[in-house]
Amino acid sequence: MPAPTLWFRRTLRPLGLTGAALLCTGLQAQDAVTASPHDKACRTEVSKFEETIGFLRQTQGPEAAARVKEELLPAKLENEILMQHGYCGLVKHLRDKHLL
């Protein structure tokens, strides 16, 4: 395998931000293989919320999407819920706030 900097230049840099994000998503998908069926269902529900934010990003721009997401689900709160209760806790919160 080439040196890490060469690997980065040849692999991630041409991919751009979107490609690198997809690569990271693939790594997260690897974690999903070991998750329970209930946890997988919760991740699917959370992805619906993220798809909505993605639609806003495409139609209104990244700044507007970031602003809306932060108003609906502040990043700090999202991280706290994920760390304490996992994806199913996040789904419960999103449902309680009528965001799903």
Secondary structure, 3 states (H helix, E strand, C coil): CCCHHHHHHHHHHHHHHHHHHHHHHHHHHHHHHCCCHHHHHHHHHHHHHHHHHHHHHHHHCHHHHHHHHHHHCCHHHHHHHHHHHHHHHHHHHHHHCCCC
